[in-house]
Amino acid sequence: MHLLILYYHVLHLKPCANVMEFYSSGQSKSEQDNILAQAQQHIAIQKMALQTGVMNLPGGGIAPSAFGESPAKVLCLTEAITADVLADDEEYEEVLEDMREECSKYGTLVNVVIPRPDPNGEQFPGVGKVFLEYYDIAGCATAKTALNGRKFGGNLVKAYYYPEDKYFNRDYSA
């Protein structure tokens, strides 16, 4: 609690020598509670941003995430689905709807693409992957954090940003 108070004052460049000065600053209890709530919110937002690898820094833009990945609006999930499930129309539609429902929790989901194998059994690039297109990078980053490492059908899902140009050209091979 005391750390939050000092953090808030540092964050807002308000002089505060110590916690006791904060409490004796002449502010009402509700004003102090409001300040503490704001500080907690700032910390929570910064913690989320650091966890997702997206940090909006004044004048600095958005920092790249781990492994040199550039944040994008498209997320690719691997190990989330098998070709067997994709071959059956009913199962495919069910999985597509489940993905839409689950993944829309993290941001405004624009589109879900799940490439299917050729009816003749020929494998196309991207079969077994799920592509999630979000309205903005923040939603995509939130989804990446939530979905990466999650188990789906006994498999450990891997989530990574997908190059938008390849996605919009329907190139699912990357």
BAMARKOL-464461 format. One record per residue: x, y, z of N, C-alpha, C in turn. Coordinates in steps of 0.02 Angstrom, whole numbers, padded with zeros to 5 digits, always signed. Atoms other than C-alpha are relative to their C-alpha. Example, Ala and Ser with C-alpha at 12.3 -4.5 7.8 and 13.67 -1.06 7.14 Angstrom:
// residues 2
+00045-00059+00000+00615-00225+00390+00045+00060+00000-00042-00059-00003+00684-00053+00357-00039+00055+00037
//
This chain:
// residues 174
+00041-00059+00000+00000+00000+00000+00044+00063+00000-00044-00058-00003+00138+00121+00047+00039+00009-00065-00035-00002+00064+00232+00077-00110-00044+00029-00055+00047-00027+00049+00077+00116-00214-00004+00076+00005+00006-00072-00010+00065+00289-00139+00062+00035-00028-00061-00030+00025+00247+00329-00175+00004-00008-00076+00001+00012+00072+00230+00251-00348-00044+00051-00035+00046-00048+00031+00082+00362-00388+00033+00069-00004-00031-00066-00001+00177+00518-00338+00059+00004-00048-00054+00000+00048+00329+00469-00440-00028+00002-00071+00032+00004+00066+00218+00426-00588-00026+00068-00022+00030-00064+00016+00133+00595-00581+00044+00060+00017-00049-00051-00015+00289+00691-00531-00024+00049+00053+00023-00041-00056+00208+00754-00372+00048-00012+00058-00047+00009-00055+00325+00787-00227-00034-00035+00059+00026+00035-00058+00299+00668-00083+00061-00034+00032-00060+00026-00031+00443+00633+00036-00011-00070+00029+00014+00066-00029+00359+00486+00121-00075-00012+00003+00070+00020-00004+00197+00396+00152-00039+00044+00049+00035-00041-00051+00155+00498+00307-00018+00069-00030+00015-00064+00032+00165+00657+00202-00063-00006-00044+00059+00012+00042+00036+00581+00084-00063+00003+00043+00060+00002-00043-00085+00547+00226-00014+00066+00033+00011-00064-00033-00060+00719+00302-00002+00057-00050-00003-00050+00053-00074+00811+00136-00062+00044-00003+00061-00041+00001-00244+00884+00176-00053-00027-00047+00050+00030+00045-00334+00772+00052-00049-00041+00042+00050+00041-00035-00495+00689+00106+00014-00074-00011-00009+00073+00006-00503+00501+00130-00021-00024-00069+00023+00022+00066-00602+00482-00032+00049+00020-00055-00051-00021+00048-00471+00581-00128+00061-00046+00003-00056+00045-00008-00334+00472-00056-00017-00069-00029+00022+00065+00027-00433+00315-00100+00000+00002-00077+00001-00007+00073-00455+00380-00278+00071-00001-00028-00070-00001+00021-00268+00413-00293+00029-00071+00002-00024+00069-00006-00230+00237-00231-00029-00044-00055+00032+00040+00052-00355+00161-00353+00033+00014-00068-00033-00018+00063-00274+00257-00497+00070-00031-00004-00067+00028+00000-00101+00199-00445-00003-00076-00011+00008+00072+00010-00160+00018-00435-00017-00015-00073+00018+00009+00070-00237+00035-00608+00061+00009-00045-00061-00012+00040-00075+00106-00680+00047-00060+00005-00045+00057-00010+00025-00037-00605-00027-00061-00037+00030+00057+00034-00098-00167-00672+00008+00005-00075-00007-00010+00072-00093-00092-00847+00072-00011-00021-00071+00009+00018+00097-00085-00848+00021-00073+00006-00015+00071-00009+00108-00263-00783-00026-00039-00060+00028+00034+00058-00008-00323-00922+00041+00015-00062-00039-00019+00059+00091-00227-01052+00067-00035-00001-00064+00035-00002+00254-00303-00994-00008-00074-00013+00012+00071+00011+00180-00478-00993-00015-00015-00073+00017+00012+00070+00113-00460-01170+00056+00020-00047-00054-00022+00043+00273-00382-01233-00018+00064-00038+00021-00061+00033+00179-00226-01286+00000+00055+00053-00005-00055-00048+00225-00066-01197-00003+00064-00039+00008-00063+00034+00164+00101-01258+00040+00052+00039-00043-00047-00033+00302+00220-01212-00007+00068-00033+00007-00066+00030+00284+00408-01234+00057+00014-00048-00050-00015+00051+00373+00451-01396+00038-00060-00025-00039+00059+00018+00436+00274-01411-00038-00051-00040+00039+00048+00037+00294+00182-01495-00009-00064+00039+00012+00065-00032+00262+00000-01460+00063-00041-00005-00061+00039-00002+00408-00105-01406-00012-00069-00029+00008+00067+00026+00437-00270-01496-00003-00051+00056+00006+00052-00051+00397-00430-01403+00062-00044-00002-00056+00046-00006+00513-00573-01360+00018-00030-00068-00026+00035+00058+00619-00658-01493-00004+00043-00064-00001-00043+00059+00615-00506-01610-00065+00002-00039+00066-00001+00033+00432-00532-01655-00027+00071+00000+00033-00066+00002+00344-00375-01713-00073-00009+00014+00072+00005-00014+00172-00351-01638-00041+00012-00063+00043-00006+00059+00033-00369-01766-00072-00010+00021+00071+00010-00013-00155-00381-01780-00022-00072-00013+00016+00069+00017-00147-00563-01835+00042-00046+00044-00032+00049-00043-00108-00707-01719-00009-00069-00031+00002+00068+00025-00066-00883-01774+00007-00048+00058-00003+00052-00051-00102-01031-01661+00021-00065-00034-00019+00066+00025-00012-01195-01692-00014-00051+00054+00014+00056-00045-00045-01364-01613-00070+00005+00031+00067-00009-00028-00226-01311-01583-00051-00046-00030+00050+00039+00036-00313-01423-01708+00034-00052-00044-00028+00052+00043-00285-01583-01806-00035-00002-00067+00029+00005+00067-00316-01618-01989-00062-00044+00000+00059+00044-00005-00440-01755-01940-00063+00039+00016+00057-00041-00020-00555-01629-01857-00020+00046-00058+00014-00046+00055-00540-01512-02006-00035-00033-00059+00029+00036+00056-00596-01646-02128-00076-00008+00007+00071+00009-00013-00768-01666-02046-00034+00069+00002+00033-00066+00005-00886-01521-02092-00031+00023+00066+00033-00019-00063-00984-01525-01928+00051+00018+00053-00052-00014-00050-00829-01533-01819+00036+00066-00017-00032-00061+00021-00749-01395-01922-00040+00061+00021+00044-00057-00018-00898-01278-01898-00002+00010+00076+00002-00004-00073-00903-01319-01712+00065+00032+00027-00065-00027-00022-00717-01282-01690+00005+00074-00019-00002-00070+00023-00733-01121-01792-00041+00044+00047+00043-00038-00045-00877-01061-01681+00031+00004+00070-00033-00001-00065-00784-01111-01522+00058+00050+00001-00056-00047+00004-00631-01014-01579-00024+00072-00001+00028-00069+00002-00735-00860-01620-00022+00022+00070+00027-00017-00066-00821-00866-01451+00056+00011+00051-00054-00004-00050-00664-00898-01347+00047+00059-00014-00051-00050+00017-00547-00781-01440-00027+00071-00002+00029-00068-00002-00668-00634-01445+00001+00028+00071-00005-00024-00069-00644-00622-01256+00059+00046+00010-00063-00036-00010-00474-00543-01282+00004+00066-00039+00001-00061+00040-00518-00405-01405-00050-00007-00056+00048+00002+00055-00623-00362-01556+00028-00044-00055-00022+00049+00048-00604-00513-01667-00033+00015-00067+00024-00017+00067-00621-00470-01852-00015-00063-00040+00009+00060+00040-00599-00643-01928+00039-00058+00030-00034+00061-00019-00550-00822-01892+00008-00042-00063-00013+00041+00059-00467-00925-02029+00033-00065+00024-00028+00065-00015-00436-01111-02009+00005-00038-00066-00008+00034+00064-00363-01183-02169-00017-00075+00006+00021+00070+00001-00433-01355-02215+00039-00039-00053-00033+00042+00051-00354-01501-02307-00044-00007-00061+00035+00013+00063-00402-01534-02487-00043-00063+00009+00041+00061-00006-00547-01660-02501+00035-00063-00024-00038+00058+00025-00425-01774-02594+00056-00020+00048-00050+00017-00049-00313-01775-02442+00065+00038-00008-00061-00039+00011-00182-01657-02513+00006+00054+00054-00012-00049-00053-00105-01548-02378+00016+00069-00030-00013-00069+00020-00109-01360-02401+00039+00035+00056-00035-00037-00053+00003-01237-02309-00050+00029+00050+00042-00028-00052-00072-01185-02145-00050-00048+00031+00046+00048-00029-00175-01342-02112+00026-00018+00069-00018+00013-00069-00176-01368-01925+00014+00065+00039-00010-00065-00032-00154-01182-01889-00067+00037+00004+00058-00044-00007-00283-01055-01831+00026+00071-00003-00020-00070+00008-00267-00874-01886-00055+00044+00028+00047-00046-00033-00350-00740-01779+00017+00071-00020-00010-00070+00019-00369-00566-01851-00037+00044+00049+00029-00046-00048-00399-00432-01720-00004+00071-00029+00009-00069+00022-00455-00252-01742+00062+00041+00014-00059-00039-00017-00300-00188-01655+00054-00044+00032-00057+00037-00027-00130-00242-01590-00011-00017+00073+00011+00012-00071-00184-00227-01408-00041-00063+00011+00041+00060-00006-00320-00359-01429+00039-00062-00018-00041+00056+00023-00201-00472-01522+00052-00018+00053-00050+00012-00052-00068-00452-01386-00032-00034+00061+00035+00030-00056-00195-00494-01251-00015-00073-00015+00015+00069+00021-00247-00650-01347+00064-00043+00001-00063+00037+00002-00065-00701-01372+00020-00021+00071-00018+00015-00069-00032-00692-01186-00046-00054+00030+00048+00047-00029-00190-00787-01142+00004-00070-00032+00004+00064+00035-00176-00924-01274+00066-00037-00006-00065+00033+00007+00011-00960-01286+00012-00045+00061-00014+00048-00054+00050-01116-01185-00062-00032+00029+00062+00029-00024-00132-01159-01158-00010-00070-00032+00013+00067+00027-00186-01341-01181-00066-00001-00037+00061+00007+00041-00312-01380-01317+00002-00070-00029+00002+00069+00025-00361-01560-01351+00063-00039+00019-00060+00035-00023-00210-01619-01251+00065+00028-00028-00060-00030+00030-00090-01514-01356+00015+00068+00031-00021-00064-00025+00010-01365-01297+00001+00050-00058+00008-00049+00054-00041-01217-01406+00058+00050+00001-00051-00052+00008+00092-01098-01472-00033+00057-00038+00029-00060+00032+00039-00921-01518+00056+00047-00019-00049-00049+00021+00142-00800-01620-00033+00049-00049+00025-00050+00046+00113-00641-01718+00014-00024-00071-00007+00022+00069+00086-00676-01902+00005+00061-00045-00007-00058+00044+00143-00558-02041-00066+00016-00035+00065-00021+00027-00010-00460-02095-00002-00005-00076+00000+00003+00073+00043-00450-02277-00011-00072-00024+00010+00070+00020+00054-00640-02289-00072-00022+00014+00068+00019-00018-00112-00661-02200-00051+00027-00051+00047-00031+00047-00203-00539-02315+00008-00027-00071-00010+00033+00065-00127-00627-02467-00016-00075+00003+00019+00071-00011-00190-00794-02397+00061-00047-00005-00061+00040-00001-00012-00856-02380+00008-00023+00073-00001+00027-00068-00022-00968-02226+00060-00045+00013-00058+00045-00004+00147-01051-02250+00054+00021+00050-00052-00024-00044+00251-00944-02133-00003-00031+00070
//
